[in-house]
């Protein structure tokens, strides 16, 4: 059976997105040798722009006229808002009341309508579906959408172009995981390099939904707790295409603790890099590894200012 998202679709997405997104740098840390894909330098400060923009580019003229609705803890919402403004589409973003204020302010600044709901991301997603249905608008999932995943997968093509010599020797690419769209897209993009190259999904142990499905085939027994990595929190839709994609194109899923996430933030701060906790999750996973070639995807840099002040204090201690 063919994949729901194939490399050819990611290559087509890369062509459509040319000139609309930034090709972000790949750098190496001198002390640890860890390679870092700096997607925090993307427009809107997050990789989410790739998938959101590509999804909206694929809308028909009639669909654009209906407007779009999504749910987001912040970064996907900013991506949809940014792309909507560029394409002249009305956008409504449903956010949980626990969302980082900086991210919500960013959505508003980009001209989208913000709808705040009490509860976590799962409540926001449910309300987003309801709102889209009631308005006749197009629902734009942050992860459960082939066009979104193809857009996210363009990050994998950039890694391939920038890191090809390392890929030839084998290596591990550590990717933050929430709904699984980014890890799935990168996995499809880099599939030609397997088995020498492995894509490793990293999740906070306080929100291990896709980890549970990957290893046990079910999320029924998952207990969610508050996590610093708010962008990765929340349950996954039961019919999400990322469930099968992750099992086919991601080599492993691992968990990191809240303390490891915090220490990874301090690690980044000491290197004058501002990253958000969701990105630190990948760093935390990669820092456990001593392989010759390893890379962490820094998925975003939209960190809460109060948290970053605390992290900076610890980094300077």
Secondary structure, DSSP 8 states (H G I E B T S, - for coil): ---SS-HHHHHHHHHHHTTTS----EEE-TTT--EEEEGGGSGGGBTHHHHHHHHHHTS-HHHHHH-EEEE-SSHHHHHHHHHHHHHT--EEEEEETTS-HHHHHHHHHTT-EEEEESS-HHHHHHHHHHHHHHHT-EE--SSS-HHHHHHHHHHHHHHHHHSHHHHHT-EEEEEE-SSSHHHHHHHHHTGGGTTTEEEEEEEETTS-HHHHHHHHS--TT------S-GGG-S---TT-HHHHHHHHH--EEEEE-HHHHHHHHHHHHTTT----HHHHHHHHHHHT---SSEEEEE-B----HHHHHHHHHHHH-
